[in-house]
Amino acid sequence: GKLPEGASSTLGPDATGVGWVFQYALVDTSGQHDLADLRSFQDWYLRYWLQSVPGVAEVASIGGFVKQYQVQVDPNKLLGYHIPLKALIEAIRRSNNDVGGRVIEASEREYMVRGRGYIQSLDDIRHVPLGTDRQGTPITVQDVARVTIGPDMRRGIAELDGTGETVGGVVVMRYGENALAVIDRVKEKLKEITPSLPNGIEIVPVYDRSDLILRAIATLKEKLIEISLVVSVISLMFLFHLRSALVAILTLPVAILLSFLAMYYLGITSNIMSLAGIAIAIGAMVDAVIVMIENAHKRLEQWDRAGQPGSRTAVIIRAAQEVGKPLFFSLLIITLSFLPVFTLEAQEGRLFRPLAFTKSAAMLFAALVSITLAPLLMVWLIRGRIAPEQRNPINRLLMWLYRPLVSGALRVRWLVVILAILAVASSIPLYGTLGSEFMPPLNEGTILYMPTALPGISVTQAGMLLQRQDQLLMQFPEVDRVFGKIGRARTATDPAPLSMAETVVTLKPEAQWRPGVTWDSLIAEMDKVVKFPGMPNIWWMPIQTRTEMLATGIRSNLGI
């Protein structure tokens, strides 16, 4: 009872502004469709097609003209017919409705009766009766008003590549869904409905978060392979025995694959943080196996000098038993060291918990592999003559460098302790000047240009400024596409006023950039070129911006 007359409440989408995972523009290549036609197709067809995709909370429309029937009332005629404006409004509202008439019986059957009264043309409104005059002649809407088709008041404009206004759509992902899976399903839906598009209409993707996700995962996969190869090469160099090195090389992928199984059953997706947990753990995962192999080498050397009493297999098993228990518990201690990360909450918890899960799982499986699979592989693979440590040139070089340092440090041990304390103390003032941040910004590969105008700017002027800004941005060779938006889209997740622009600048791959151009230099160059009086520039990235606005309500880390 507290809402104003005519106002109604509805449920908002199960999503946030961070859920803007895919954006597109509707382009007419034939010249047969105007902005009103494109917006009507977006609102009444395309939007509902894409909203049927699992994981999509809503599809928000932006730009174009919302077609509406407009009744332009002549107040003098209303006064002449003694008809109040409220009666005219109520008559039109009642005429735009379907009504039920219950049922009738005929031929031993029931038939539902309904009256179909939805307005479908201008004449339907013109012929709505308002009453009669003194002679009993019906008075209709066309007697007191002019009925036309016109655009609704616009609170948002979309523009593509500086070529002019367009109609766009924003696919908003449901909260908690997998962004990559949702985007893939949306793309499949777009392929499915492409033959059903009207002639000349083309759907142009202007923002696709899956590119960032796939690039990040590919980078981490590449680093995982590089780390694995480095660990394998170092193991081979220091063990100085190919078959022994194979034990460490083979146990590493087994532990990693077991970690992926844990990720699957725990419902953890492959993302930057979860794969980083495995990358961090790779170096420590082979430590136990290498120590066990080195102990087996020592015992085999002693066995050779003693005349090889007993079997070789028994020597290797005893060597594994000697160090298996302490190695297993040492890896468990490393696993438990990440338990405090699981207590993090809110944003930091959602960010770092996948890393803690995968790192702990990797270390746990490494501990299990070191006492189960590693001894078995040692029995199978450690064959032939084992060279003593003294014959390894790398070991000899390192020992030659290390022994004098250790001997010197022991001779002046108090001086070494004092120097260590002074080194730690001298780092305290430097630590205070380092500064800190929650997490370094991720380079998303896409720029979000967000200038703001003075409040009260007109729709016409806002559209002109938006197009000019996009034209200037398209002049840069590094820019692939520019999708400008000023004002708000038709969604509760976008509170932007008409004075706020949000332009998505999609860049080409860095291999196609001009020589010497970097991310920072490109933004600095854009900031010099794209300048408008009274519109300060802000250069951010889509996910970073929406995360900050969701957390603080403003577009920066600090506001006054």
C-alpha positions as CSV (number, residue, x, y, z in Angstrom):
1,G,0.0,0.0,0.0
2,K,3.0,2.3,0.1
3,L,3.9,2.2,-3.6
4,P,2.8,5.2,-5.7
5,E,-0.3,4.7,-7.9
6,G,0.5,2.7,-11.1
7,A,3.8,1.4,-9.7
8,S,4.5,-2.3,-9.3
9,S,7.4,-4.4,-7.9
10,T,9.1,-7.2,-9.8
11,L,11.9,-9.6,-8.9
12,G,15.3,-8.6,-10.2
13,P,17.7,-11.0,-12.0
14,D,19.7,-13.5,-10.0
15,A,22.9,-11.8,-11.1
16,T,25.3,-8.9,-10.5
17,G,27.0,-6.5,-12.8
18,V,30.1,-8.8,-12.9
19,G,27.8,-11.3,-14.7
20,W,28.0,-9.3,-18.0
21,V,29.8,-12.1,-19.8
22,F,28.8,-11.6,-23.4
23,Q,27.6,-8.5,-25.4
24,Y,26.5,-8.2,-29.0
25,A,25.2,-5.6,-31.4
26,L,22.5,-5.9,-34.1
27,V,23.7,-4.6,-37.5
28,D,21.5,-4.1,-40.5
29,T,23.5,-4.7,-43.6
30,S,20.6,-4.4,-46.1
31,G,19.3,-1.0,-45.1
32,Q,15.8,-2.4,-44.8
33,H,15.5,-2.1,-41.0
34,D,15.6,1.0,-38.9
35,L,16.6,1.3,-35.2
36,A,13.0,0.7,-34.1
37,D,12.8,-2.5,-36.1
38,L,16.0,-3.7,-34.6
39,R,14.9,-2.9,-31.1
40,S,11.6,-4.6,-31.6
41,F,13.4,-7.8,-32.9
42,Q,15.8,-7.7,-29.9
43,D,13.0,-7.2,-27.3
44,W,10.4,-9.6,-28.7
45,Y,12.4,-12.4,-30.3
46,L,16.2,-12.5,-29.7
47,R,16.0,-11.7,-26.1
48,Y,13.7,-14.5,-25.3
49,W,15.7,-17.0,-27.4
50,L,18.8,-16.3,-25.5
51,Q,17.1,-16.2,-22.1
52,S,16.1,-19.8,-22.6
53,V,19.8,-20.8,-22.4
54,P,20.6,-22.5,-19.1
55,G,22.7,-20.3,-16.8
56,V,21.5,-17.0,-18.3
57,A,19.7,-14.7,-15.8
58,E,18.5,-12.2,-18.3
59,V,19.3,-10.5,-21.6
60,A,19.3,-6.7,-21.3
61,S,18.6,-4.4,-24.3
62,I,20.3,-1.2,-25.0
63,G,20.0,1.4,-27.8
64,G,17.5,1.9,-30.6
65,F,13.9,3.1,-30.3
66,V,11.3,1.3,-28.2
67,K,8.1,1.4,-30.4
68,Q,5.0,2.6,-28.6
69,Y,1.5,3.9,-29.4
70,Q,1.2,7.6,-28.5
71,V,-2.1,9.3,-27.8
72,Q,-1.7,13.1,-28.2
73,V,-4.8,14.5,-26.4
74,D,-6.5,17.8,-27.4
75,P,-7.5,19.3,-24.0
76,N,-10.1,21.6,-25.7
77,K,-11.9,18.7,-27.2
78,L,-11.9,16.9,-23.9
79,L,-13.4,19.9,-22.3
80,G,-16.0,20.2,-25.0
81,Y,-17.2,16.6,-24.6
82,H,-16.9,16.9,-20.7
83,I,-14.6,13.9,-20.6
84,P,-11.9,13.9,-17.9
85,L,-8.4,12.8,-18.9
86,K,-8.5,10.0,-16.3
87,A,-11.5,8.5,-18.1
88,L,-9.6,8.5,-21.4
89,I,-6.7,6.7,-19.8
90,E,-8.9,4.1,-18.1
91,A,-10.9,3.4,-21.3
92,I,-7.7,2.7,-23.3
93,R,-6.4,0.5,-20.4
94,R,-9.6,-1.6,-20.3
95,S,-9.6,-2.0,-24.1
96,N,-6.2,-3.6,-24.1
97,N,-7.1,-6.8,-22.4
98,D,-8.2,-10.4,-22.9
99,V,-11.2,-11.5,-20.8
100,G,-12.6,-14.9,-19.9
101,G,-16.3,-15.8,-20.4
102,R,-16.3,-19.1,-18.6
103,V,-17.8,-22.0,-20.6
104,I,-20.9,-22.9,-22.8
105,E,-22.3,-26.3,-23.5
106,A,-23.1,-27.4,-27.0
107,S,-23.5,-31.0,-28.4
108,E,-22.6,-32.5,-25.1
109,R,-19.3,-30.7,-24.9
110,E,-17.9,-27.7,-23.1
111,Y,-16.4,-24.8,-25.0
112,M,-14.2,-22.1,-23.3
113,V,-15.3,-18.5,-24.1
114,R,-12.9,-15.6,-24.1
115,G,-12.8,-12.1,-25.5
116,R,-9.7,-11.2,-27.3
117,G,-9.1,-7.5,-26.9
118,Y,-5.4,-6.8,-27.1
119,I,-4.6,-3.7,-29.2
120,Q,-2.9,-4.6,-32.5
121,S,-3.1,-1.4,-34.6
122,L,-3.6,2.3,-34.4
123,D,-7.2,2.0,-35.5
124,D,-7.9,-0.3,-32.5
125,I,-7.0,2.7,-30.2
126,R,-8.8,5.3,-32.4
127,H,-12.1,3.3,-32.1
128,V,-12.0,2.9,-28.3
129,P,-15.4,4.3,-27.0
130,L,-15.3,7.0,-24.3
131,G,-19.0,7.6,-24.0
132,T,-21.8,9.3,-26.0
133,D,-22.9,12.9,-26.6
134,R,-26.4,14.3,-26.0
135,Q,-27.7,12.8,-29.2
136,G,-26.4,9.3,-28.3
137,T,-23.5,9.4,-30.8
138,P,-20.5,7.4,-29.6
139,I,-17.4,9.4,-28.7
140,T,-14.2,7.6,-29.5
141,V,-10.5,8.4,-28.9
142,Q,-10.0,9.7,-32.4
143,D,-12.6,12.4,-31.7
144,V,-10.5,13.9,-28.9
145,A,-6.9,12.9,-29.7
146,R,-4.4,12.0,-32.4
147,V,-3.0,8.5,-32.3
148,T,0.5,7.8,-33.7
149,I,3.4,5.5,-33.4
150,G,6.5,7.0,-31.8
151,P,9.6,6.2,-29.7
152,D,9.6,5.8,-25.9
153,M,11.8,8.1,-23.9
154,R,15.4,6.9,-24.2
155,R,17.7,6.5,-21.2
156,G,20.4,4.6,-23.1
157,I,22.2,4.7,-26.4
158,A,24.5,2.1,-28.1
159,E,27.0,2.8,-30.9
160,L,29.3,0.6,-32.9
161,D,32.7,1.5,-34.3
162,G,31.9,5.1,-34.7
163,T,29.5,4.4,-37.6
164,G,26.3,5.4,-35.9
165,E,23.7,4.2,-33.4
166,T,22.9,0.5,-33.1
167,V,20.9,-1.9,-30.9
168,G,22.8,-4.0,-28.5
169,G,22.2,-6.8,-26.0
170,V,23.9,-7.8,-22.8
171,V,23.8,-11.5,-21.7
172,V,23.8,-11.5,-17.9
173,M,25.0,-14.8,-16.3
174,R,23.2,-16.2,-13.3
175,Y,25.1,-15.9,-10.1
176,G,27.4,-18.8,-9.3
177,E,27.3,-20.3,-12.9
178,N,30.4,-21.2,-14.9
179,A,31.1,-18.3,-17.2
180,L,32.8,-20.3,-19.9
181,A,30.1,-22.9,-20.0
182,V,27.4,-20.3,-20.2
183,I,29.1,-18.4,-23.0
184,D,29.6,-21.6,-25.0
185,R,25.9,-22.4,-24.7
186,V,25.0,-18.8,-25.8
187,K,27.2,-19.2,-28.9
188,E,25.6,-22.5,-29.7
189,K,22.2,-20.9,-29.4
190,L,23.3,-18.0,-31.7
191,K,24.4,-20.5,-34.3
192,E,21.1,-22.3,-34.0
193,I,19.0,-19.2,-34.5
194,T,21.1,-17.6,-37.3
195,P,18.9,-19.0,-40.1
196,S,15.9,-17.5,-38.4
197,L,17.2,-14.0,-38.4
198,P,15.4,-11.5,-40.6
199,N,17.0,-10.7,-44.0
200,G,19.9,-8.3,-43.5
201,I,20.2,-8.5,-39.7
202,E,23.6,-9.7,-38.4
203,I,24.6,-10.4,-34.8
204,V,28.1,-9.0,-34.1
205,P,29.8,-10.0,-30.8
206,V,31.4,-7.0,-29.2
207,Y,32.5,-8.5,-25.8
208,D,33.3,-12.1,-25.1
209,R,34.7,-13.0,-21.7
210,S,35.6,-16.5,-22.8
211,D,38.6,-15.2,-24.8
212,L,40.1,-14.0,-21.5
213,I,39.3,-17.2,-19.7
214,L,40.8,-19.4,-22.4
215,R,43.9,-17.2,-22.7
216,A,44.5,-17.4,-18.9
217,I,44.0,-21.2,-18.8
218,A,46.2,-21.7,-21.9
219,T,49.0,-19.6,-20.2
220,L,48.8,-21.6,-17.0
221,K,48.7,-24.9,-18.9
222,E,51.9,-23.8,-20.8
223,K,53.6,-22.8,-17.5
224,L,52.5,-26.2,-15.9
225,I,54.2,-28.0,-18.8
226,E,57.3,-25.8,-18.6
227,I,57.6,-26.3,-14.8
228,S,57.2,-30.1,-15.3
229,L,59.9,-30.1,-17.9
230,V,62.3,-28.0,-15.8
231,V,61.8,-30.3,-12.8
232,S,62.4,-33.3,-14.9
233,V,65.6,-31.9,-16.4
234,I,66.9,-30.9,-13.0
235,S,66.1,-34.3,-11.6
236,L,68.0,-35.9,-14.4
237,M,71.0,-33.6,-14.0
238,F,71.4,-34.1,-10.3
239,L,70.6,-37.8,-10.1
240,F,72.9,-38.5,-13.0
241,H,71.0,-41.6,-13.9
242,L,68.4,-41.7,-16.6
243,R,66.4,-44.7,-15.2
244,S,66.3,-43.2,-11.7
245,A,65.2,-39.8,-13.1
246,L,62.3,-41.5,-14.8
247,V,60.9,-42.4,-11.4
248,A,60.5,-38.7,-10.5
249,I,59.4,-37.8,-14.0
250,L,56.6,-40.4,-14.0
251,T,55.3,-39.8,-10.5
252,L,54.8,-36.1,-11.3
253,P,52.1,-36.3,-13.9
254,V,50.4,-39.1,-11.9
255,A,50.1,-36.8,-8.9
256,I,48.9,-33.9,-11.1
257,L,46.2,-36.1,-12.7
258,L,45.0,-37.2,-9.3
259,S,44.7,-33.5,-8.4
260,F,42.5,-33.0,-11.4
261,L,40.3,-35.8,-10.3
262,A,39.9,-34.1,-6.9
263,M,39.0,-30.9,-8.6
264,Y,36.3,-32.7,-10.6
265,Y,34.7,-34.3,-7.5
266,L,35.0,-31.1,-5.5
267,G,33.3,-29.1,-8.2
268,I,36.3,-26.8,-8.7
269,T,36.7,-25.5,-12.3
270,S,39.9,-24.9,-14.2
271,N,40.6,-21.3,-13.6
272,I,43.6,-19.1,-12.9
273,M,43.7,-19.7,-9.1
274,S,43.0,-23.4,-9.2
275,L,45.7,-24.2,-11.7
276,A,48.1,-21.8,-9.9
277,G,47.7,-24.0,-6.9
278,I,49.0,-27.0,-8.8
279,A,51.8,-24.9,-10.4
280,I,53.0,-23.8,-6.9
281,A,53.0,-27.4,-5.7
282,I,54.9,-29.0,-8.6
283,G,58.4,-28.2,-7.2
284,A,57.6,-29.7,-3.8
285,M,55.8,-32.7,-5.3
286,V,58.9,-34.5,-6.4
287,D,61.1,-33.6,-3.4
288,A,60.1,-36.7,-1.5
289,V,60.7,-39.0,-4.5
290,I,64.2,-37.5,-5.2
291,V,65.2,-37.9,-1.6
292,M,64.0,-41.5,-1.7
293,I,66.0,-42.2,-4.9
294,E,69.1,-40.6,-3.5
295,N,68.9,-42.8,-0.4
296,A,68.5,-45.8,-2.6
297,H,71.6,-44.8,-4.5
298,K,73.6,-44.5,-1.3
299,R,72.4,-48.0,-0.1
300,L,73.2,-49.5,-3.5
301,E,76.7,-48.0,-3.4
302,Q,77.3,-49.6,0.0
303,W,75.7,-52.8,-1.3
304,D,78.2,-52.9,-4.2
305,R,81.2,-52.3,-1.9
306,A,80.1,-55.1,0.4
307,G,80.1,-57.6,-2.4
308,Q,76.3,-57.4,-3.2
309,P,74.9,-59.6,-0.4
310,G,71.2,-60.3,-0.8
311,S,69.0,-59.1,-3.6
312,R,69.0,-55.7,-5.2
313,T,65.2,-55.4,-4.7
314,A,65.5,-55.9,-1.0
315,V,68.1,-53.1,-0.8
316,I,65.9,-50.6,-2.6
317,I,62.8,-51.5,-0.5
318,R,64.8,-51.1,2.7
319,A,66.1,-47.7,1.4
320,A,62.5,-46.6,0.7
321,Q,61.4,-47.8,4.2
322,E,64.1,-45.8,5.9
323,V,62.9,-42.4,4.6
324,G,59.3,-43.1,3.6
325,K,57.7,-42.3,6.9
326,P,59.5,-38.9,7.6
327,L,59.0,-37.9,3.9
328,F,55.3,-38.7,4.0
329,F,54.7,-36.7,7.2
330,S,56.9,-33.8,5.9
331,L,54.6,-33.5,2.8
332,L,51.5,-33.7,5.1
333,I,52.9,-30.8,7.1
334,I,53.2,-28.8,3.9
335,T,49.7,-29.7,3.0
336,L,48.3,-28.5,6.4
337,S,50.2,-25.2,6.0
338,F,47.4,-24.0,3.7
339,L,44.6,-24.7,6.1
340,P,44.4,-21.0,7.3
341,V,43.5,-20.0,3.7
342,F,40.2,-22.0,4.0
343,T,39.1,-19.7,6.8
344,L,39.1,-16.6,4.4
345,E,35.6,-15.3,3.7
346,A,33.9,-13.0,1.3
347,Q,35.9,-11.8,-1.8
348,E,39.3,-13.1,-0.7
349,G,37.8,-16.5,0.3
350,R,36.2,-16.9,-3.2
351,L,39.4,-15.9,-4.8
352,F,42.0,-18.0,-2.9
353,R,40.0,-21.0,-1.8
354,P,40.4,-22.8,-5.1
355,L,44.1,-22.3,-4.9
356,A,44.2,-23.7,-1.4
357,F,42.1,-26.7,-2.4
358,T,44.2,-27.7,-5.5
359,K,47.6,-27.0,-3.7
360,S,46.6,-29.1,-0.7
361,A,45.2,-31.9,-3.0
362,A,48.4,-31.9,-5.1
363,M,50.6,-32.2,-2.0
364,L,48.4,-34.9,-0.5
365,F,48.5,-37.0,-3.6
366,A,52.3,-36.4,-3.9
367,A,52.7,-37.8,-0.4
368,L,50.6,-40.9,-1.2
369,V,52.4,-41.5,-4.5
370,S,55.8,-41.1,-2.8
371,I,55.1,-44.1,-0.5
372,T,53.1,-46.3,-2.9
373,L,54.0,-45.8,-6.6
374,A,57.5,-44.4,-6.2
375,P,59.0,-47.5,-4.4
376,L,57.4,-49.8,-7.1
377,L,58.9,-47.7,-9.9
378,M,62.3,-47.7,-8.1
379,V,62.3,-51.5,-8.1
380,W,61.4,-51.6,-11.8
381,L,63.6,-48.8,-13.1
382,I,66.7,-48.5,-11.0
383,R,69.0,-50.9,-12.8
384,G,72.6,-51.1,-13.8
385,R,75.6,-49.4,-12.2
386,I,74.9,-46.4,-10.0
387,A,77.6,-43.7,-10.3
388,P,78.8,-42.2,-7.0
389,E,78.0,-38.6,-6.2
390,Q,81.7,-37.7,-6.6
391,R,81.5,-38.5,-10.3
392,N,78.7,-36.1,-11.1
393,P,80.4,-32.9,-12.4
394,I,77.5,-30.7,-11.3
395,N,77.7,-32.1,-7.7
396,R,81.5,-31.7,-7.7
397,L,81.2,-28.0,-8.9
398,L,78.6,-27.2,-6.3
399,M,80.5,-28.9,-3.5
400,W,83.7,-27.1,-4.6
401,L,81.8,-23.7,-4.2
402,Y,79.9,-24.6,-1.1
403,R,82.6,-26.1,1.2
404,P,84.8,-22.9,1.4
405,L,81.7,-20.8,2.2
406,V,80.6,-23.1,4.9
407,S,84.1,-23.3,6.4
408,G,84.4,-19.6,6.4
409,A,81.0,-19.0,7.9
410,L,81.8,-21.4,10.8
411,R,85.1,-19.7,11.5
412,V,83.4,-16.3,11.9
413,R,80.0,-17.5,13.0
414,W,79.2,-14.6,15.3
415,L,80.0,-12.1,12.5
416,V,77.7,-14.1,10.2
417,V,74.8,-14.0,12.8
418,I,75.3,-10.2,13.3
419,L,75.3,-9.5,9.6
420,A,72.1,-11.5,9.2
421,I,70.4,-9.6,12.0
422,L,71.5,-6.3,10.4
423,A,70.3,-7.4,7.0
424,V,66.8,-8.2,8.5
425,A,66.8,-4.9,10.5
426,S,67.7,-2.8,7.4
427,S,64.8,-4.3,5.4
428,I,62.2,-3.0,7.9
429,P,62.3,0.7,6.7
430,L,62.2,-0.6,3.1
431,Y,59.1,-2.8,3.9
432,G,57.2,0.3,5.0
433,T,57.7,2.0,1.7
434,L,56.7,-1.0,-0.5
435,G,52.9,-0.3,-0.4
436,S,50.4,-3.0,-0.7
437,E,47.3,-4.0,-2.7
438,F,44.8,-6.9,-2.4
439,M,45.7,-8.3,-5.8
440,P,47.5,-7.0,-8.8
441,P,45.1,-6.1,-11.6
442,L,44.7,-8.8,-14.3
443,N,45.3,-7.5,-17.8
444,E,42.0,-8.5,-19.4
445,G,43.0,-7.6,-22.9
446,T,39.9,-5.3,-23.2
447,I,39.6,-1.7,-22.3
448,L,36.6,-0.1,-20.7
449,Y,36.6,3.6,-21.4
450,M,34.3,5.4,-18.9
451,P,34.1,9.2,-19.3
452,T,31.4,11.1,-17.5
453,A,29.6,14.3,-18.6
454,L,27.9,16.9,-16.5
455,P,24.4,15.8,-15.2
456,G,21.5,16.9,-17.4
457,I,23.1,16.2,-20.8
458,S,20.5,15.7,-23.5
459,V,20.1,12.4,-25.3
460,T,20.9,14.0,-28.7
461,Q,24.1,15.5,-27.4
462,A,25.1,12.3,-25.6
463,G,24.7,10.3,-28.8
464,M,26.8,12.8,-30.8
465,L,29.6,12.7,-28.2
466,L,29.5,8.9,-28.0
467,Q,29.9,8.5,-31.8
468,R,32.8,11.0,-31.9
469,Q,34.6,9.2,-29.1
470,D,34.2,5.9,-30.9
471,Q,35.5,7.4,-34.1
472,L,38.6,8.6,-32.4
473,L,39.2,5.2,-30.7
474,M,38.8,3.4,-34.0
475,Q,41.7,5.4,-35.5
476,F,44.2,3.4,-33.4
477,P,45.7,0.4,-35.4
478,E,45.6,-1.7,-32.2
479,V,41.8,-1.4,-31.9
480,D,39.7,-4.2,-33.4
481,R,36.2,-3.0,-32.4
482,V,34.5,-0.3,-30.3
483,F,31.1,-0.7,-28.7
484,G,29.9,2.5,-27.0
485,K,27.2,2.7,-24.5
486,I,26.0,5.8,-22.7
487,G,23.2,5.6,-20.2
488,R,21.7,2.4,-18.9
489,A,20.6,-0.8,-20.3
490,R,17.1,-2.2,-19.4
491,T,18.4,-4.2,-16.4
492,A,18.6,-3.8,-12.7
493,T,22.3,-4.6,-12.8
494,D,23.0,-1.3,-14.7
495,P,22.4,1.9,-12.6
496,A,24.3,4.1,-15.0
497,P,22.9,7.6,-15.6
498,L,22.7,9.2,-19.1
499,S,25.9,11.2,-18.3
500,M,28.0,8.0,-17.9
501,A,29.5,6.3,-20.9
502,E,30.8,2.7,-20.9
503,T,32.7,2.0,-24.1
504,V,34.2,-1.5,-24.6
505,V,37.4,-1.3,-26.7
506,T,38.4,-4.7,-28.0
507,L,42.0,-4.9,-29.0
508,K,43.8,-7.0,-31.6
509,P,46.4,-9.6,-30.5
510,E,49.6,-8.0,-29.3
511,A,51.5,-9.5,-32.3
512,Q,49.6,-7.1,-34.5
513,W,50.4,-4.0,-32.5
514,R,52.9,-1.3,-33.7
515,P,56.5,-2.0,-32.6
516,G,57.2,-0.6,-29.2
517,V,53.6,-0.1,-28.2
518,T,52.7,-1.4,-24.8
519,W,49.4,-1.6,-22.8
520,D,50.4,1.5,-20.7
521,S,51.7,3.5,-23.7
522,L,48.5,2.7,-25.7
523,I,46.2,4.0,-22.9
524,A,48.4,7.1,-22.5
525,E,48.1,7.8,-26.2
526,M,44.4,7.3,-26.2
527,D,44.0,9.6,-23.2
528,K,45.8,12.4,-25.2
529,V,43.7,11.9,-28.3
530,V,40.2,11.3,-26.8
531,K,39.6,14.5,-24.8
532,F,36.3,16.4,-24.5
533,P,35.7,19.4,-22.3
534,G,33.9,18.6,-19.1
535,M,34.3,14.8,-19.5
536,P,37.2,13.4,-17.5
537,N,38.6,10.1,-18.9
538,I,38.8,6.8,-16.9
539,W,40.5,3.8,-18.5
540,W,39.7,0.6,-16.8
541,M,38.9,-3.0,-17.7
542,P,35.4,-4.6,-17.7
543,I,35.7,-7.2,-14.9
544,Q,37.9,-4.9,-12.7
545,T,35.4,-2.0,-13.1
546,R,32.3,-4.0,-12.3
547,T,34.0,-5.7,-9.3
548,E,35.0,-2.3,-7.8
549,M,31.6,-0.8,-8.4
550,L,29.9,-3.8,-6.9
551,A,32.2,-3.7,-3.8
552,T,32.4,0.1,-3.2
553,G,29.7,1.7,-5.4
554,I,32.2,3.9,-7.2
555,R,34.5,3.4,-10.1
556,S,37.8,3.5,-8.2
557,N,39.5,2.1,-5.1
558,L,39.4,5.5,-3.4
559,G,36.6,8.0,-3.5
560,I,36.2,11.4,-1.8
